[in-house]
Amino acid sequence: MDSKILAASSKHPKPVDHLFQYGTAGFRMKATLLDSVVFRVGLVAALRSRKLGGQTIGVMITASHNPPEDNGVKLVDPMGEMLENSWEAYSTELANAKDEDVVKVYRSLEEKLKINPDTASRVIYARDTRPSGPKLVQALLDALNATGTEYTDYKLLTTPQLHYLTRCTNTEGTPQSYGEVSEKGYYEKLGKAFKRAMKGRKTVGSLTVDCANGVGGPKLAELVKYIPAGSDGGVDIKIINDDVLKAEVLNHECGADYVKTKQRAPPTSKAGNNERCCSYDGDADRIIYYFNDPEHGFRLLDGDRIATLAASFIGDLAREAGLASELKIGVVQTAYANGASTKYVEKTLGLPVVCTPTGVKWLHHAATKFDVGVYFEANGHGTVVFSQQALKAFSTKEPESPAQASALETLRALTDLINQTVGDALSDMLLVETILAHKSWTPKEWDLTYTDLPNRLVRVEVANRNIFKTTNAERTLVEPQGTQDRIDQLVSKFKDGRSFARASGTEDAVRVYAEAATRSEADDLASKIAALVKHDGGMTS
C-alpha cells in the first residue's frame, strides 16, 4: 500500500511554502491550491473509517458562500456530525507534510491512533456545483483507491444531504435508522413529515426562495415535488437564483451571506411588500428570512429569529403535551447573536441560553446537553437536536386529551422534519413554514416578537489573524495585550453598547461586531473598534 500511496501522492504535489489549516469549515481557499489537500483528506477519511471499525465517513467538496473560484473540503463523522475535534489536527498535519513524507506521516498516525490497516474503510462523497469540483473529486479518488477504501459517489448534493446520507448509511437496519439511504429517501422523509406537521394548515401567501445560484436550486425543485402546495395544506414556493450553469453567478449578489451582510434583498427579487422571502447559501446549509415592510423597509429575520421562533413553538408544544416538566429545553447562541434575542429567550420564553465560540461544532455539542437543544448562528446556520429521552417521551406518553394527542403528533413530526445532523436550509425552511402556519403569522408578526438592537459587522484585514486570541466564548480578547481594555473603554461610551473582535476561522481577517441603541451609534462604534484592531493587528495593505 505504501508504494500506491506514494505514487498517487506524486500526482498531487503540495504547493511550496503554503500552510494549510483545518478550520470551522474544513479546508477552504482558492481551488487551485486544493489538489494536494483533497488527496490527503482522502487519506484521513480512510484512517478515520478504519479507526471507527469500518463505519462510513462522509467527504463534502464545497466552499459554501465563498466566491466561485474558491473550493473546500470537509469530513463528516458517522452520525452526520462534524469531524471529531482532535482529528482536525491530524488532518492539518497530513495536509502540511512534505511530499516525500506523506506515507511516513500516514503510517505514524496509524500507529499513534492504534489503527488496524486490515480493517475495511468506507467513504461516501459529494460536491457542490463549482467547476473545480470534478478535478478535486479525482484527487480524492486517487487517495481512496490507494488505501483500498470502498466508496460511493453521490455526485451533486447539498452539504446537509451528505450529512443525512452519512448518518443513514451508518444506521441502516438498526433501531436508530435515520432514513432511506438515497437522495430520494431524503425528500420523502421531509415531505411526509411536513404533511404530518402541517395537518392541512395553509401558509399565508407565497414564499420566494433565493438559492444563491448554487446546488440548493435543483434540490429544492426536486423537494417541491414531495410537498403539498398552499391550496392543499402546504406552501407555494417561487424559486429564484437557481442558475447552476453559469459558474460566475454563484453567490453573486444573492444568497444568505449577501442578504445578512448587505441588509437587503437580492436585486433579482421581485417580491412585493410583506411577502415572505428566504435565501440559502451556496451549499444550502444556511437560511435567512426577510421581507419588505411598507413602513420600515427591509426587515431581516436571521438565525436568531429562527431560533427564537423554533424554541417558542417547541416549548409551547411541550407544555400542551404535558411534557414541560420532563424536558429540558435550551437555546445555544454565539457572541454574534443579537442581545435583544438573548433577552427575549431568557425573559419572555423563560428558557436558558448558552453561549459558545463561533462554529457549528461548538453549538451542536452544547445543544446535545439539552433534551431539546435549539442552536442557530446569526448567519442562519442551525438546527434542533432531540435527546433519546425526548424522542422516547414523544413516542411513549399516553395523551390525556385530544389537544395533548395533537401536540405529541406535531412533536413527533418535527423530529423527522428537522435534519438533526447539521443546519439544513431546505429542512429549516419547512420548519419555519410549519410554525408560521400553526401560528397564522405573517412575517411582520414574527418580526414584532422583539426589536433587534442595531448592529454592524465589519471585516478588518490583518497581516496575521493568529495574534488575536480570545476567551469567554470569543467575546473577550486576551491578546494582543491591552486591546480588550481599549475596546471596553470605547463600548462604555455608547448606550446599550456591546462589541467584540475575533479572528476569522477561514481567512486572514478579524471580524468586529458592534451593537448600540441606534443605527448611527452602532456604525460609529464598529468603525472605531475596526480602526483599533487595524492598528493593533498591522494591515496587509
C-alpha positions as CSV (number, residue, x, y, z in Angstrom):
1,M,0.0,0.0,0.0
2,D,2.9,2.4,0.8
3,S,4.1,2.4,-2.9
4,K,0.5,3.0,-4.0
5,I,0.0,6.0,-1.7
6,L,3.4,7.4,-2.7
7,A,2.7,7.0,-6.4
8,A,-0.8,8.6,-6.1
9,S,0.6,11.4,-3.9
10,S,3.2,12.3,-6.5
11,K,0.3,13.3,-8.8
12,H,-0.9,15.8,-6.2
13,P,2.2,17.8,-5.0
14,K,1.8,20.2,-2.2
15,P,2.2,23.9,-3.2
16,V,5.5,25.2,-1.9
17,D,5.5,27.3,1.3
18,H,1.8,27.1,1.7
19,L,0.5,26.3,5.2
20,F,-2.9,24.7,5.5
21,Q,-5.3,24.6,8.5
22,Y,-8.4,22.6,9.0
23,G,-10.8,25.2,10.4
24,T,-14.5,25.7,11.1
25,A,-15.4,24.7,7.6
26,G,-12.7,22.2,6.9
27,F,-10.1,23.4,4.4
28,R,-11.3,26.3,2.2
29,M,-9.4,28.5,-0.2
30,K,-8.7,29.2,-3.9
31,A,-9.5,25.9,-5.7
32,T,-6.1,26.0,-7.5
33,L,-4.4,25.4,-4.1
34,L,-6.6,22.4,-3.0
35,D,-5.4,19.5,-5.1
36,S,-2.9,18.0,-2.6
37,V,-5.2,18.9,0.3
38,V,-8.2,16.9,-1.1
39,F,-5.9,13.9,-1.8
40,R,-4.7,14.0,1.8
41,V,-8.2,14.4,3.2
42,G,-8.9,11.2,1.4
43,L,-6.1,9.5,3.3
44,V,-7.5,10.9,6.6
45,A,-11.0,9.6,5.7
46,A,-9.6,6.1,5.2
47,L,-7.8,6.3,8.6
48,R,-10.9,7.7,10.3
49,S,-13.1,4.9,8.9
50,R,-10.7,2.2,10.0
51,K,-10.3,3.8,13.4
52,L,-14.1,3.5,13.8
53,G,-14.2,-0.2,12.8
54,G,-15.2,0.4,9.2
55,Q,-18.0,2.9,9.8
56,T,-18.7,5.2,6.8
57,I,-17.1,8.7,6.7
58,G,-18.5,11.5,4.5
59,V,-16.4,13.8,2.4
60,M,-18.0,17.0,1.1
61,I,-16.3,19.2,-1.5
62,T,-17.8,22.7,-1.2
63,A,-16.9,26.3,-0.4
64,S,-20.4,27.2,0.7
65,H,-21.0,31.0,0.5
66,N,-17.5,31.8,-0.9
67,P,-17.0,33.1,-4.5
68,P,-16.9,30.6,-7.4
69,E,-13.1,30.4,-7.7
70,D,-12.8,29.0,-4.2
71,N,-13.5,25.5,-3.1
72,G,-13.1,23.5,0.1
73,V,-13.3,20.0,1.6
74,K,-14.5,18.7,4.9
75,L,-15.1,15.4,6.7
76,V,-18.3,14.1,8.2
77,D,-18.4,11.7,11.1
78,P,-20.6,8.6,11.1
79,M,-23.7,10.1,12.8
80,G,-23.6,13.0,10.4
81,E,-21.8,15.3,12.8
82,M,-18.7,17.4,12.3
83,L,-15.3,15.7,12.4
84,E,-14.2,15.0,15.9
85,N,-12.1,17.9,17.1
86,S,-8.8,16.0,17.7
87,W,-8.9,14.8,14.1
88,E,-8.7,18.4,12.8
89,A,-5.1,18.5,14.0
90,Y,-4.3,15.1,12.3
91,S,-5.8,16.5,9.0
92,T,-3.8,19.6,9.3
93,E,-0.6,17.6,10.0
94,L,-1.1,15.4,6.9
95,A,-2.1,18.4,4.7
96,N,1.2,20.1,5.6
97,A,3.5,17.1,5.3
98,K,6.3,17.3,2.7
99,D,5.5,15.3,-0.5
100,E,8.2,12.8,0.4
101,D,6.9,12.4,3.9
102,V,3.2,11.7,3.2
103,V,3.5,7.9,3.7
104,K,5.6,8.4,6.8
105,V,3.1,10.7,8.4
106,Y,0.2,8.5,7.3
107,R,1.8,5.5,9.0
108,S,2.8,7.4,12.1
109,L,-0.9,8.5,12.6
110,E,-1.9,4.9,12.0
111,E,0.5,3.7,14.7
112,K,-0.3,6.6,17.1
113,L,-4.0,6.0,16.9
114,K,-3.7,2.2,17.1
115,I,-5.5,1.7,13.7
116,N,-5.5,-1.8,12.2
117,P,-4.6,-1.3,8.5
118,D,-6.5,-4.5,7.7
119,T,-9.9,-3.1,8.8
120,A,-12.2,-2.1,6.0
121,S,-12.6,1.6,5.2
122,R,-15.7,3.2,3.7
123,V,-16.4,6.7,2.4
124,I,-19.3,8.4,0.7
125,Y,-18.7,11.8,-1.0
126,A,-20.4,14.6,-2.9
127,R,-19.7,18.1,-4.2
128,D,-21.5,21.3,-5.0
129,T,-21.8,22.9,-8.4
130,R,-18.4,24.6,-8.6
131,P,-16.4,24.0,-11.9
132,S,-13.4,22.9,-9.8
133,G,-15.3,20.1,-8.2
134,P,-14.7,17.2,-10.7
135,K,-10.9,17.7,-10.7
136,L,-10.9,17.7,-6.9
137,V,-13.0,14.6,-6.8
138,Q,-10.3,12.9,-8.9
139,A,-7.7,13.8,-6.2
140,L,-10.0,12.3,-3.6
141,L,-10.5,9.1,-5.6
142,D,-6.7,8.7,-6.0
143,A,-6.4,8.6,-2.2
144,L,-9.4,6.2,-1.7
145,N,-8.1,3.8,-4.4
146,A,-4.5,3.9,-3.0
147,T,-5.8,3.0,0.5
148,G,-8.2,0.3,-0.7
149,T,-11.2,2.2,0.5
150,E,-14.8,1.3,-0.6
151,Y,-16.6,4.4,-1.8
152,T,-19.9,5.7,-3.2
153,D,-20.1,8.8,-5.3
154,Y,-23.3,10.8,-4.7
155,K,-22.3,13.4,-7.2
156,L,-24.1,16.8,-6.7
157,L,-25.7,17.3,-3.2
158,T,-26.3,20.0,-0.7
159,T,-23.9,19.7,2.3
160,P,-26.8,18.7,4.6
161,Q,-27.9,16.0,2.2
162,L,-24.4,14.4,2.5
163,H,-24.6,14.6,6.3
164,Y,-28.0,13.0,6.2
165,L,-26.8,10.2,3.9
166,T,-23.7,9.6,6.1
167,R,-26.0,9.0,9.1
168,C,-28.5,6.9,7.2
169,T,-25.6,4.7,5.9
170,N,-24.3,4.1,9.4
171,T,-27.7,3.4,11.0
172,E,-29.3,1.3,8.2
173,G,-31.0,-1.7,9.5
174,T,-30.8,-0.6,13.2
175,P,-33.4,0.7,15.6
176,Q,-31.7,4.1,15.2
177,S,-32.3,4.1,11.4
178,Y,-32.4,7.7,10.2
179,G,-34.0,7.2,6.8
180,E,-33.6,5.5,3.5
181,V,-30.1,5.7,2.1
182,S,-30.8,7.7,-1.0
183,E,-31.4,11.3,-2.1
184,K,-35.0,10.3,-2.8
185,G,-35.3,9.0,0.7
186,Y,-34.3,12.5,2.0
187,Y,-37.1,14.1,0.0
188,E,-39.6,11.5,1.0
189,K,-38.7,11.8,4.7
190,L,-39.1,15.6,4.7
191,G,-42.2,15.6,2.5
192,K,-44.1,13.1,4.8
193,A,-43.0,14.9,8.0
194,F,-44.1,18.3,6.6
195,K,-47.6,17.0,5.8
196,R,-47.9,15.5,9.2
197,A,-46.6,18.6,10.9
198,M,-48.8,21.0,8.9
199,K,-52.0,18.9,9.4
200,G,-53.7,20.6,6.5
201,R,-52.9,24.2,7.5
202,K,-52.1,26.7,4.9
203,T,-49.4,29.3,4.8
204,V,-50.4,32.8,4.0
205,G,-49.2,33.9,0.6
206,S,-46.2,32.5,-1.3
207,L,-42.6,32.1,-0.3
208,T,-39.8,33.4,-2.6
209,V,-36.6,31.3,-2.2
210,D,-33.3,32.7,-3.4
211,C,-31.0,29.6,-4.0
212,A,-27.7,31.7,-4.4
213,N,-27.3,30.1,-7.9
214,G,-26.0,27.1,-6.0
215,V,-26.8,23.4,-5.6
216,G,-29.8,24.2,-3.4
217,G,-31.7,25.3,-6.6
218,P,-32.1,22.0,-8.3
219,K,-32.5,20.2,-5.0
220,L,-35.4,22.5,-3.9
221,A,-37.0,22.0,-7.3
222,E,-36.9,18.2,-6.5
223,L,-38.2,18.6,-2.9
224,V,-41.2,20.7,-4.1
225,K,-42.5,17.5,-5.9
226,Y,-42.8,15.9,-2.4
227,I,-44.6,18.6,-0.5
228,P,-48.2,19.9,-0.9
229,A,-48.9,23.3,-2.4
230,G,-50.5,26.1,-0.3
231,S,-54.1,25.2,-1.5
232,D,-53.5,21.6,-0.4
233,G,-52.3,22.5,3.1
234,G,-48.7,23.3,2.2
235,V,-46.7,26.1,0.8
236,D,-46.4,27.8,-2.6
237,I,-42.7,28.3,-3.4
238,K,-41.3,30.6,-6.0
239,I,-37.7,29.7,-6.8
240,I,-35.2,32.4,-7.9
241,N,-31.4,32.5,-8.5
242,D,-31.2,28.8,-9.4
243,D,-28.8,29.1,-12.4
244,V,-26.1,26.4,-11.8
245,L,-24.8,26.5,-15.4
246,K,-23.0,29.9,-15.2
247,A,-20.2,29.5,-12.7
248,E,-19.7,33.2,-12.2
249,V,-23.1,33.8,-10.7
250,L,-22.7,31.5,-7.7
251,N,-23.3,33.6,-4.6
252,H,-23.1,36.8,-6.7
253,E,-25.4,39.5,-5.3
254,C,-27.6,36.8,-3.8
255,G,-27.6,34.2,-1.1
256,A,-27.8,34.2,2.7
257,D,-24.4,35.8,3.2
258,Y,-25.2,38.6,0.8
259,V,-28.6,39.3,2.5
260,K,-27.2,39.1,6.0
261,T,-24.2,41.4,5.4
262,K,-25.7,43.9,3.0
263,Q,-29.0,44.0,4.9
264,R,-31.0,44.0,1.7
265,A,-32.8,41.6,-0.7
266,P,-31.0,40.3,-3.8
267,P,-31.5,42.7,-6.7
268,T,-33.3,39.9,-8.6
269,S,-36.0,39.5,-6.0
270,K,-39.4,40.8,-7.2
271,A,-41.3,40.0,-4.0
272,G,-43.9,42.6,-3.0
273,N,-44.5,44.2,0.4
274,N,-44.9,41.9,3.3
275,E,-44.2,38.8,1.1
276,R,-42.1,36.1,2.8
277,C,-38.6,35.6,1.3
278,C,-35.7,33.5,2.2
279,S,-32.1,32.9,0.9
280,Y,-29.9,29.8,1.0
281,D,-26.1,29.9,0.7
282,G,-24.2,28.1,-2.0
283,D,-24.3,24.7,-0.4
284,A,-27.7,25.1,1.2
285,D,-26.7,24.7,4.9
286,R,-27.8,28.3,5.9
287,I,-31.1,30.1,5.6
288,I,-32.1,33.7,6.2
289,Y,-35.7,35.0,6.1
290,Y,-36.7,38.6,5.3
291,F,-39.5,40.8,3.9
292,N,-40.1,44.4,2.9
293,D,-42.2,46.4,5.3
294,P,-44.1,49.3,3.7
295,E,-43.4,51.5,6.7
296,H,-39.9,50.4,7.8
297,G,-38.3,49.0,4.6
298,F,-36.2,45.8,4.6
299,R,-36.6,43.6,7.6
300,L,-34.2,40.7,8.3
301,L,-35.3,37.5,10.0
302,D,-31.9,35.8,10.6
303,G,-30.7,32.8,12.6
304,D,-31.5,34.4,15.9
305,R,-35.1,34.9,14.7
306,I,-35.4,31.4,13.5
307,A,-34.0,30.0,16.8
308,T,-36.5,32.1,18.9
309,L,-39.4,31.0,16.7
310,A,-38.5,27.4,17.0
311,A,-37.8,27.5,20.7
312,S,-41.1,29.3,21.4
313,F,-43.1,26.8,19.3
314,I,-41.5,23.7,20.6
315,G,-41.7,25.0,24.2
316,D,-45.5,25.6,23.7
317,L,-46.0,22.1,22.2
318,A,-44.1,20.5,25.1
319,R,-46.4,22.3,27.6
320,E,-49.5,21.3,25.6
321,A,-48.3,17.7,25.5
322,G,-47.8,17.7,29.3
323,L,-44.1,17.3,29.0
324,A,-42.7,20.6,30.1
325,S,-41.5,19.4,33.5
326,E,-39.8,16.3,31.9
327,L,-37.8,18.0,29.2
328,K,-35.0,20.5,29.4
329,I,-35.3,22.9,26.5
330,G,-32.5,25.4,25.8
331,V,-31.1,27.7,23.2
332,V,-27.5,27.9,22.1
333,Q,-26.1,31.0,20.6
334,T,-22.7,32.6,19.7
335,A,-21.5,36.1,20.6
336,Y,-22.9,37.3,17.2
337,A,-26.5,36.7,18.5
338,N,-28.3,40.0,18.9
339,G,-28.6,41.0,22.5
340,A,-32.3,41.5,22.2
341,S,-32.8,37.9,21.1
342,T,-30.9,36.6,24.1
343,K,-33.1,38.8,26.4
344,Y,-36.3,37.6,24.7
345,V,-35.4,33.9,25.1
346,E,-34.4,34.3,28.8
347,K,-37.1,36.8,29.9
348,T,-40.1,36.1,27.6
349,L,-39.7,32.4,26.8
350,G,-38.2,31.6,30.2
351,L,-35.5,29.3,28.6
352,P,-31.8,29.1,29.3
353,V,-29.3,30.4,26.8
354,V,-25.8,29.1,26.4
355,C,-23.1,31.0,24.5
356,T,-20.4,29.1,22.7
357,P,-17.5,30.0,20.4
358,T,-18.4,30.5,16.7
359,G,-18.6,27.3,14.7
360,V,-21.3,24.8,14.3
361,K,-19.4,22.0,16.1
362,W,-19.4,24.1,19.3
363,L,-23.1,24.9,19.1
364,H,-24.1,21.4,18.2
365,H,-22.1,19.9,21.1
366,A,-23.7,22.3,23.6
367,A,-27.2,21.7,22.2
368,T,-26.8,17.9,22.9
369,K,-26.7,18.8,26.6
370,F,-30.4,19.6,26.4
371,D,-33.4,17.3,25.7
372,V,-34.4,19.8,23.1
373,G,-31.4,21.9,22.0
374,V,-32.1,24.8,19.6
375,Y,-29.0,26.2,18.0
376,F,-28.5,28.8,15.3
377,E,-25.7,31.1,14.4
378,A,-27.0,34.6,13.4
379,N,-25.8,33.8,9.8
380,G,-28.7,31.3,9.5
381,H,-26.8,28.0,10.1
382,G,-28.6,25.9,12.7
383,T,-31.0,23.2,13.7
384,V,-32.7,21.5,16.6
385,V,-31.4,18.3,18.3
386,F,-33.5,16.0,20.4
387,S,-32.2,13.7,23.1
388,Q,-33.0,10.0,23.2
389,Q,-35.1,10.8,26.3
390,A,-37.1,13.4,24.4
391,L,-37.7,11.0,21.5
392,K,-38.8,8.3,24.0
393,A,-41.2,10.8,25.7
394,F,-42.8,11.8,22.4
395,S,-43.4,8.2,21.4
396,T,-44.5,6.7,24.7
397,K,-46.5,9.4,26.5
398,E,-50.2,8.5,26.7
399,P,-52.3,11.6,25.7
400,E,-55.0,12.6,28.2
401,S,-56.9,14.8,25.8
402,P,-57.3,15.5,22.1
403,A,-55.1,18.6,22.5
404,Q,-52.3,16.6,24.1
405,A,-52.5,14.0,21.3
406,S,-52.3,16.7,18.7
407,A,-49.2,18.3,20.3
408,L,-47.5,15.0,20.6
409,E,-48.1,14.1,17.0
410,T,-46.7,17.5,15.9
411,L,-43.6,17.0,18.1
412,R,-43.1,13.5,16.5
413,A,-43.4,15.0,13.0
414,L,-40.9,17.7,13.9
415,T,-38.3,15.2,14.9
416,D,-38.5,13.8,11.3
417,L,-38.9,17.2,9.6
418,I,-35.7,18.6,11.2
419,N,-32.4,17.5,9.9
420,Q,-30.7,16.9,13.3
421,T,-27.2,16.2,11.8
422,V,-26.5,19.8,10.8
423,G,-28.0,23.1,9.7
424,D,-30.1,22.4,6.6
425,A,-31.7,25.2,4.6
426,L,-34.4,23.0,3.0
427,S,-35.4,21.4,6.3
428,D,-35.2,24.6,8.3
429,M,-37.4,26.4,5.7
430,L,-40.1,23.7,6.1
431,L,-39.8,24.1,9.9
432,V,-40.3,27.9,9.7
433,E,-43.2,27.5,7.3
434,T,-44.8,24.9,9.6
435,I,-44.6,27.2,12.6
436,L,-45.9,30.3,10.8
437,A,-48.8,28.2,9.5
438,H,-49.6,27.0,13.0
439,K,-49.5,30.5,14.4
440,S,-51.2,32.0,11.4
441,W,-48.4,34.6,11.4
442,T,-47.3,36.9,8.7
443,P,-43.5,37.7,8.6
444,K,-44.5,41.1,10.2
445,E,-46.0,39.4,13.2
446,W,-42.9,37.2,13.5
447,D,-40.7,40.4,13.3
448,L,-42.7,42.0,16.1
449,T,-41.8,39.4,18.8
450,Y,-38.8,41.6,19.8
451,T,-36.9,44.6,18.4
452,D,-33.3,43.9,17.4
453,L,-30.6,46.2,18.7
454,P,-28.9,48.0,15.7
455,N,-25.7,46.2,14.9
456,R,-22.8,46.2,12.5
457,L,-20.3,43.6,11.4
458,V,-17.0,44.7,9.9
459,R,-14.2,42.7,8.3
460,V,-10.7,44.0,9.0
461,E,-7.8,42.6,7.0
462,V,-4.7,41.9,9.1
463,A,-1.2,40.6,8.5
464,N,-1.7,37.7,11.0
465,R,-5.0,36.8,12.4
466,N,-3.4,34.3,14.8
467,I,-2.1,37.1,17.1
468,F,-5.8,37.7,18.1
469,K,-6.6,35.3,20.9
470,T,-9.9,35.2,22.7
471,T,-11.6,33.7,25.8
472,N,-15.2,33.8,27.2
473,A,-16.8,32.2,24.1
474,E,-14.8,34.5,21.9
475,R,-16.3,37.6,23.5
476,T,-13.1,38.8,25.2
477,L,-9.6,39.3,23.6
478,V,-6.6,38.2,25.7
479,E,-4.1,39.1,23.0
480,P,-2.8,41.5,21.8
481,Q,-2.5,42.7,25.3
482,G,-4.3,45.9,26.1
483,T,-6.6,45.8,23.0
484,Q,-9.6,44.5,25.0
485,D,-9.2,47.3,27.6
486,R,-9.4,49.9,24.8
487,I,-12.4,48.1,23.3
488,D,-14.2,48.2,26.7
489,Q,-13.4,51.9,27.1
490,L,-15.0,52.6,23.7
491,V,-18.1,50.5,24.4
492,S,-18.7,52.2,27.7
493,K,-19.4,55.5,25.9
494,F,-22.4,54.0,23.9
495,K,-25.9,53.3,25.2
496,D,-26.7,49.6,25.0
497,G,-23.1,49.2,23.6
498,R,-21.6,45.8,23.1
499,S,-18.7,44.8,20.8
500,F,-16.2,42.1,20.3
501,A,-13.4,41.2,17.9
502,R,-12.4,37.7,16.9
503,A,-10.1,36.2,14.2
504,S,-11.9,34.8,11.2
505,G,-11.9,31.0,11.1
506,T,-11.3,30.9,7.3
507,E,-9.2,34.0,6.2
508,D,-6.6,36.4,7.4
509,A,-9.0,38.9,8.8
510,V,-10.6,39.9,12.1
511,R,-14.3,40.3,12.4
512,V,-15.6,43.2,14.5
513,Y,-19.2,43.1,15.8
514,A,-20.9,46.0,17.5
515,E,-24.3,46.8,18.9
516,A,-25.7,50.1,20.2
517,A,-29.1,51.9,20.8
518,T,-29.2,53.5,17.4
519,R,-28.0,52.6,13.9
520,S,-25.6,55.5,13.7
521,E,-24.1,54.7,17.1
522,A,-23.7,51.0,16.1
523,D,-21.9,52.1,12.9
524,D,-19.7,54.6,14.8
525,L,-18.8,52.0,17.5
526,A,-17.9,49.4,14.8
527,S,-15.7,51.8,12.8
528,K,-13.9,52.9,16.0
529,I,-13.1,49.4,17.1
530,A,-12.2,48.3,13.5
531,A,-9.6,51.2,13.4
532,L,-8.3,50.0,16.8
533,V,-8.0,46.4,15.6
534,K,-6.3,47.5,12.3
535,H,-3.8,49.5,14.3
536,D,-3.1,46.6,16.8
537,G,-3.0,43.9,14.1
538,G,-1.0,45.5,11.4
539,M,-2.5,45.8,8.0
540,T,-1.7,43.7,4.9
541,S,-2.5,46.6,2.6
